[in-house]
């Protein structure tokens, strides 16, 4: 009998883009490793921008980027940018990332999840030998918590005055940029022109409790809220607490208490997702045996709509006049801060994020961001999208901040699939805008 040897052909099929998934365990391990830089005894991190911990954390991420095959540079604004070339030269870049600087005694997920997930997306594409048409850039923004220095510079909108501000680490931002390898005298070189970035994506923990409370897995961010602050001064009459009858008092603190409750009621009863806060209050002269003659308090209103903020403020102002008449006090409002109205996220990118999440079997919710992010600066120069994952109990900027590993992996998978949809022309089927 004659035997014929037939060579064994090994056929290795490349994974379909929709089947590619991130490594959840690796994401969690790297989040915990990054938290070692600036580790706080209570479990969070002290890694404020330009501190020793920030510099050490940046070195760790630079190593991870290089291990992932990225070509790494630090731009004039101190942003770390790792680039993976695309297969078709000349296409604009798809950029994604976040920040790693923290507030004092902050958490280990705010910003970090977006950075670690961004690096993970590149590693998974490498593992599957998957080439994108567009070049990809992973970015670690500098000083997000202080003044959004890195993202403002990319958008060409970093004020020279900002450089002289003293950062949380005790040095000026100018000095801090030099410490992390930036060039405060050459910031113009960091700016991207409109059209150079095909899209920017940021994965972030929600920092609120909406997703957690509802059991929703992915937030598709519609836009970042506008913030208005006022200082409210209430003038009454300081007098002896023991000898002044109750019906003869012009108590500024009583007026302040009524106004605080009125603000809460007005904001709560107005339909929508706006929020209002009285976060600071000071009574003068501040003695236990003196009726307060003056109270100075803060008012902050946040919403996507500047028009709604103005409508709510008008109601608050009208109620303040009534309270003043009833208590014999005078109430005055002074605008302290009117934030720029950040552009909304791009409707096409929102659609792709939602489609990516649903294709993975994840639940989604269209929602605003109540906190500021680097994405709001990037939206000025590129189609931008923000992906939220749940924060347990809505806790953030705290050592108790926590996001489950499976939620981090869900967000990273949505980020990856959105990148691939954009790369395959997902933005070209709709009219730009929001």
Order of alpha helices (4+ residues) and beta strands (2+ residues): alpha-alpha-beta-beta-beta-alpha-beta-alpha-alpha-alpha-alpha-beta-alpha-beta-beta-beta-alpha-beta-beta-beta-beta-alpha-beta-alpha-beta-alpha-beta-alpha
